[in-house]
Amino acid sequence: MIDVAPGHVLIVEDDDDLRALVANRLTEEGFHVETATTGPDALDLVAEAVPDLVLLDVMLPGLDGIEVCRRLRAEHPLLYIMMLTARAEELDRVVGLEVGADDYVTKPFSLQEVVARVRAALRRIRRVREHLAAGPIDGEQEEPITIDSLTVDPMRRLVHLNGENIHLTVREFDLLLFLIRNPDRPFTRMQLLDKIWGIKYEGYDRTIDSHIQRLRSKIEEDPAEPRYVRTVWGVGYKLAAVAE
């Protein structure tokens, strides 16, 4: 039994057996599944109807998954993109995260793991939509949080820096919101993966590092000398409540 409303998932994978295996399992779990074997086909399908989540293989023929991710992210900031990579493709995983992927699954993977990741992602997506549409279920209004020139509005999921709107992905926003709700408190990478990704994830630490890097590029005047999102050496990251 699925604990989220069925979602629309696009699988982009050129391996026929793997694509069919994942598609059949997700269909059995109640998701609406579409498939594509090439990057251009995937872009065409998304142009027709934007899915909730894309499972995107890195090693596609012709237009590879990295470029597909880049184009999808440019057009659809809130689309959830999960990369499928081989264990030997560490550089591709890093690049995929840096161009806007929200997460990745490493081949070979279990179908149970894929289903768990998709469910966790769609739970978060559903909460985002509920907040945008109707606010908190209990009716309480959470006020915007401001530190210096940075303001995060949890209810409308907006970020303003020096009065200008900053466009963040779902993961970037959730990461910033969690940190600004807990100012000056350092968190390890594994704590952030657990809190933001929503599942116990024995994942690649670069997932957090890459999201922090992208977040800094959007909210910091000088990402190399961050004012807000600080590295706590030997621990992880925190959001500084006052300039240091």
C-alpha beads as a LAMMPS data file, in Angstrom:
LAMMPS data file: protein, C-alpha beads

244 atoms
243 bonds

1 atom types
1 bond types

-500.0 500.0 xlo xhi
-500.0 500.0 ylo yhi
-500.0 500.0 zlo zhi

Masses

1 110.0

Atoms # bond

1 1 1 0.000 0.000 0.000
2 1 1 1.390 3.411 -1.000
3 1 1 1.458 6.098 1.682
4 1 1 1.354 8.952 -0.816
5 1 1 -1.029 9.841 -3.594
6 1 1 0.071 8.100 -6.822
7 1 1 2.558 10.217 -8.700
8 1 1 3.667 10.635 -12.292
9 1 1 7.151 9.205 -12.838
10 1 1 9.212 9.405 -16.036
11 1 1 11.954 6.770 -16.414
12 1 1 14.720 7.680 -18.869
13 1 1 16.881 4.592 -19.412
14 1 1 18.262 3.008 -22.621
15 1 1 18.702 -0.476 -21.098
16 1 1 15.476 -2.210 -22.132
17 1 1 15.516 -4.841 -19.373
18 1 1 16.288 -2.402 -16.563
19 1 1 13.779 0.142 -17.827
20 1 1 11.023 -2.475 -17.988
21 1 1 11.920 -3.867 -14.564
22 1 1 11.744 -0.495 -12.822
23 1 1 8.655 0.597 -14.762
24 1 1 6.771 -2.593 -13.919
25 1 1 7.600 -2.347 -10.218
26 1 1 6.576 1.297 -9.936
27 1 1 3.384 0.581 -11.881
28 1 1 2.590 -2.264 -9.485
29 1 1 3.062 0.203 -6.614
30 1 1 0.395 2.447 -8.123
31 1 1 2.457 5.135 -9.861
32 1 1 1.658 6.475 -13.314
33 1 1 4.795 5.621 -15.280
34 1 1 6.101 6.825 -18.628
35 1 1 9.382 5.767 -20.209
36 1 1 11.912 7.166 -22.670
37 1 1 15.091 5.681 -24.132
38 1 1 16.823 8.876 -25.259
39 1 1 17.367 12.397 -23.988
40 1 1 15.381 14.106 -26.775
41 1 1 12.427 11.748 -26.199
42 1 1 12.514 12.603 -22.487
43 1 1 12.529 16.341 -23.180
44 1 1 9.584 15.935 -25.564
45 1 1 7.564 13.998 -22.976
46 1 1 8.226 16.577 -20.270
47 1 1 7.215 19.358 -22.684
48 1 1 3.872 17.593 -23.171
49 1 1 3.202 16.881 -19.481
50 1 1 5.572 17.656 -16.604
51 1 1 5.923 14.608 -14.334
52 1 1 6.382 14.726 -10.583
53 1 1 9.713 12.926 -10.735
54 1 1 12.253 11.883 -13.360
55 1 1 14.508 8.834 -12.978
56 1 1 17.307 9.794 -15.347
57 1 1 20.169 7.567 -16.483
58 1 1 23.507 9.342 -16.895
59 1 1 24.885 7.227 -19.725
60 1 1 22.342 7.857 -22.469
61 1 1 23.313 7.665 -26.143
62 1 1 23.635 10.989 -27.919
63 1 1 22.288 13.600 -25.533
64 1 1 23.513 12.314 -22.182
65 1 1 21.762 12.501 -18.828
66 1 1 23.884 15.383 -17.575
67 1 1 22.742 17.650 -20.409
68 1 1 19.153 16.454 -20.090
69 1 1 19.276 17.295 -16.376
70 1 1 20.698 20.724 -17.134
71 1 1 17.902 21.510 -19.608
72 1 1 15.134 20.150 -17.401
73 1 1 16.353 22.118 -14.399
74 1 1 16.532 25.345 -16.410
75 1 1 12.903 24.954 -17.493
76 1 1 11.423 23.339 -14.376
77 1 1 13.038 24.447 -11.083
78 1 1 10.633 22.379 -8.961
79 1 1 10.874 19.134 -10.944
80 1 1 12.421 16.335 -8.867
81 1 1 15.313 14.723 -10.750
82 1 1 16.900 11.481 -9.546
83 1 1 19.961 10.306 -11.472
84 1 1 20.757 6.648 -12.171
85 1 1 24.516 6.064 -12.188
86 1 1 27.006 3.191 -12.155
87 1 1 29.405 2.806 -9.248
88 1 1 32.365 3.755 -11.460
89 1 1 30.763 7.023 -12.549
90 1 1 31.625 9.119 -9.485
91 1 1 32.499 12.172 -11.600
92 1 1 29.149 11.937 -13.407
93 1 1 27.323 11.794 -10.065
94 1 1 29.103 14.914 -8.907
95 1 1 28.443 16.777 -12.151
96 1 1 24.813 15.667 -12.124
97 1 1 24.317 17.102 -8.647
98 1 1 26.078 20.300 -9.615
99 1 1 23.812 20.880 -12.641
100 1 1 20.673 20.403 -10.580
101 1 1 19.864 16.769 -9.782
102 1 1 18.104 16.320 -6.443
103 1 1 19.396 12.845 -5.711
104 1 1 20.916 9.769 -7.322
105 1 1 20.660 5.995 -7.118
106 1 1 23.749 3.900 -7.772
107 1 1 23.612 0.810 -9.995
108 1 1 23.209 -1.991 -9.245
109 1 1 20.302 -1.069 -6.995
110 1 1 17.401 -2.927 -5.431
111 1 1 13.889 -2.195 -6.610
112 1 1 12.902 -1.749 -2.981
113 1 1 15.440 1.061 -2.675
114 1 1 14.097 2.810 -5.786
115 1 1 10.522 2.545 -4.549
116 1 1 11.533 3.912 -1.130
117 1 1 13.362 6.854 -2.694
118 1 1 10.457 7.658 -5.013
119 1 1 7.946 7.467 -2.165
120 1 1 10.060 9.742 0.038
121 1 1 10.485 12.262 -2.784
122 1 1 6.781 12.297 -3.612
123 1 1 5.851 12.764 0.049
124 1 1 7.961 15.902 0.073
125 1 1 6.547 17.077 -3.253
126 1 1 3.002 16.577 -1.951
127 1 1 3.756 18.593 1.191
128 1 1 5.185 21.403 -0.929
129 1 1 2.025 21.540 -3.026
130 1 1 -0.235 21.399 0.023
131 1 1 1.625 24.299 1.619
132 1 1 1.492 26.360 -1.528
133 1 1 -2.217 25.656 -2.016
134 1 1 -3.613 25.841 1.495
135 1 1 -0.973 26.511 4.119
136 1 1 -0.418 24.354 7.217
137 1 1 -3.019 21.709 7.940
138 1 1 -3.502 23.002 11.505
139 1 1 -4.109 26.538 10.233
140 1 1 -1.133 28.091 11.958
141 1 1 0.757 30.707 9.995
142 1 1 4.535 30.438 10.097
143 1 1 6.029 33.861 9.655
144 1 1 8.934 34.574 7.298
145 1 1 12.370 34.201 8.863
146 1 1 14.897 36.984 8.257
147 1 1 18.611 37.111 8.930
148 1 1 20.253 40.293 7.714
149 1 1 19.258 40.679 4.049
150 1 1 18.060 37.087 3.645
151 1 1 14.371 36.233 4.118
152 1 1 12.824 32.772 3.852
153 1 1 9.023 32.514 3.670
154 1 1 8.064 28.928 4.655
155 1 1 4.405 29.315 3.705
156 1 1 4.883 30.620 0.176
157 1 1 8.246 28.874 -0.253
158 1 1 9.902 32.082 -1.317
159 1 1 13.410 33.369 -0.697
160 1 1 14.373 37.028 -0.939
161 1 1 17.866 38.452 -0.801
162 1 1 18.211 42.234 -0.666
163 1 1 14.572 42.431 -1.778
164 1 1 15.070 40.247 -4.859
165 1 1 13.418 36.865 -5.371
166 1 1 15.860 33.941 -5.424
167 1 1 14.793 30.839 -7.350
168 1 1 15.664 27.598 -5.556
169 1 1 14.932 23.961 -6.308
170 1 1 12.823 21.927 -3.876
171 1 1 15.910 20.467 -2.216
172 1 1 17.770 23.775 -2.049
173 1 1 14.784 25.468 -0.426
174 1 1 14.247 22.652 2.078
175 1 1 17.932 22.689 2.989
176 1 1 17.982 26.461 3.509
177 1 1 14.713 26.412 5.471
178 1 1 15.988 23.701 7.808
179 1 1 19.233 25.577 8.450
180 1 1 17.584 28.965 8.996
181 1 1 15.113 27.395 11.430
182 1 1 18.140 26.187 13.421
183 1 1 20.585 29.111 13.268
184 1 1 24.137 28.645 14.532
185 1 1 23.555 24.928 15.095
186 1 1 25.989 22.731 13.119
187 1 1 24.709 19.581 11.428
188 1 1 26.641 16.675 9.979
189 1 1 26.123 15.646 6.374
190 1 1 24.316 12.490 7.466
191 1 1 21.990 14.500 9.702
192 1 1 21.127 16.778 6.793
193 1 1 20.593 13.830 4.460
194 1 1 18.225 12.286 7.003
195 1 1 16.330 15.510 7.721
196 1 1 16.075 16.848 4.160
197 1 1 15.952 13.692 2.052
198 1 1 13.443 12.122 4.419
199 1 1 14.885 8.614 4.657
200 1 1 17.849 6.934 6.302
201 1 1 20.271 7.338 3.443
202 1 1 23.721 5.807 3.539
203 1 1 24.538 8.059 0.633
204 1 1 27.389 9.884 -0.929
205 1 1 28.416 12.927 1.129
206 1 1 28.898 14.934 -2.057
207 1 1 25.099 15.062 -2.311
208 1 1 25.077 17.580 0.542
209 1 1 28.283 19.302 -0.559
210 1 1 26.928 19.887 -4.059
211 1 1 23.611 21.250 -2.795
212 1 1 25.439 23.554 -0.395
213 1 1 27.631 24.749 -3.260
214 1 1 24.597 25.493 -5.452
215 1 1 22.792 27.179 -2.571
216 1 1 25.797 29.400 -1.841
217 1 1 26.053 30.376 -5.514
218 1 1 22.523 31.775 -5.249
219 1 1 22.461 33.474 -1.844
220 1 1 26.064 34.432 -1.104
221 1 1 27.729 37.602 -2.402
222 1 1 31.011 35.688 -2.389
223 1 1 30.438 31.895 -2.301
224 1 1 34.118 31.355 -1.480
225 1 1 33.668 33.449 1.684
226 1 1 30.073 32.652 2.660
227 1 1 28.204 34.965 4.971
228 1 1 25.240 32.687 5.665
229 1 1 25.919 28.992 5.039
230 1 1 29.145 28.257 6.882
231 1 1 31.341 25.174 6.942
232 1 1 32.004 23.840 10.430
233 1 1 35.254 21.948 9.963
234 1 1 35.152 18.385 11.200
235 1 1 31.364 18.533 11.594
236 1 1 29.379 19.795 8.620
237 1 1 27.406 22.983 7.991
238 1 1 25.405 25.654 9.790
239 1 1 23.608 28.893 9.006
240 1 1 25.256 31.804 10.786
241 1 1 22.813 34.052 12.636
242 1 1 25.247 36.971 12.749
243 1 1 28.252 37.978 10.676
244 1 1 31.514 36.475 11.864

Bonds

1 1 1 2
2 1 2 3
3 1 3 4
4 1 4 5
5 1 5 6
6 1 6 7
7 1 7 8
8 1 8 9
9 1 9 10
10 1 10 11
11 1 11 12
12 1 12 13
13 1 13 14
14 1 14 15
15 1 15 16
16 1 16 17
17 1 17 18
18 1 18 19
19 1 19 20
20 1 20 21
21 1 21 22
22 1 22 23
23 1 23 24
24 1 24 25
25 1 25 26
26 1 26 27
27 1 27 28
28 1 28 29
29 1 29 30
30 1 30 31
31 1 31 32
32 1 32 33
33 1 33 34
34 1 34 35
35 1 35 36
36 1 36 37
37 1 37 38
38 1 38 39
39 1 39 40
40 1 40 41
41 1 41 42
42 1 42 43
43 1 43 44
44 1 44 45
45 1 45 46
46 1 46 47
47 1 47 48
48 1 48 49
49 1 49 50
50 1 50 51
51 1 51 52
52 1 52 53
53 1 53 54
54 1 54 55
55 1 55 56
56 1 56 57
57 1 57 58
58 1 58 59
59 1 59 60
60 1 60 61
61 1 61 62
62 1 62 63
63 1 63 64
64 1 64 65
65 1 65 66
66 1 66 67
67 1 67 68
68 1 68 69
69 1 69 70
70 1 70 71
71 1 71 72
72 1 72 73
73 1 73 74
74 1 74 75
75 1 75 76
76 1 76 77
77 1 77 78
78 1 78 79
79 1 79 80
80 1 80 81
81 1 81 82
82 1 82 83
83 1 83 84
84 1 84 85
85 1 85 86
86 1 86 87
87 1 87 88
88 1 88 89
89 1 89 90
90 1 90 91
91 1 91 92
92 1 92 93
93 1 93 94
94 1 94 95
95 1 95 96
96 1 96 97
97 1 97 98
98 1 98 99
99 1 99 100
100 1 100 101
101 1 101 102
102 1 102 103
103 1 103 104
104 1 104 105
105 1 105 106
106 1 106 107
107 1 107 108
108 1 108 109
109 1 109 110
110 1 110 111
111 1 111 112
112 1 112 113
113 1 113 114
114 1 114 115
115 1 115 116
116 1 116 117
117 1 117 118
118 1 118 119
119 1 119 120
120 1 120 121
121 1 121 122
122 1 122 123
123 1 123 124
124 1 124 125
125 1 125 126
126 1 126 127
127 1 127 128
128 1 128 129
129 1 129 130
130 1 130 131
131 1 131 132
132 1 132 133
133 1 133 134
134 1 134 135
135 1 135 136
136 1 136 137
137 1 137 138
138 1 138 139
139 1 139 140
140 1 140 141
141 1 141 142
142 1 142 143
143 1 143 144
144 1 144 145
145 1 145 146
146 1 146 147
147 1 147 148
148 1 148 149
149 1 149 150
150 1 150 151
151 1 151 152
152 1 152 153
153 1 153 154
154 1 154 155
155 1 155 156
156 1 156 157
157 1 157 158
158 1 158 159
159 1 159 160
160 1 160 161
161 1 161 162
162 1 162 163
163 1 163 164
164 1 164 165
165 1 165 166
166 1 166 167
167 1 167 168
168 1 168 169
169 1 169 170
170 1 170 171
171 1 171 172
172 1 172 173
173 1 173 174
174 1 174 175
175 1 175 176
176 1 176 177
177 1 177 178
178 1 178 179
179 1 179 180
180 1 180 181
181 1 181 182
182 1 182 183
183 1 183 184
184 1 184 185
185 1 185 186
186 1 186 187
187 1 187 188
188 1 188 189
189 1 189 190
190 1 190 191
191 1 191 192
192 1 192 193
193 1 193 194
194 1 194 195
195 1 195 196
196 1 196 197
197 1 197 198
198 1 198 199
199 1 199 200
200 1 200 201
201 1 201 202
202 1 202 203
203 1 203 204
204 1 204 205
205 1 205 206
206 1 206 207
207 1 207 208
208 1 208 209
209 1 209 210
210 1 210 211
211 1 211 212
212 1 212 213
213 1 213 214
214 1 214 215
215 1 215 216
216 1 216 217
217 1 217 218
218 1 218 219
219 1 219 220
220 1 220 221
221 1 221 222
222 1 222 223
223 1 223 224
224 1 224 225
225 1 225 226
226 1 226 227
227 1 227 228
228 1 228 229
229 1 229 230
230 1 230 231
231 1 231 232
232 1 232 233
233 1 233 234
234 1 234 235
235 1 235 236
236 1 236 237
237 1 237 238
238 1 238 239
239 1 239 240
240 1 240 241
241 1 241 242
242 1 242 243
243 1 243 244
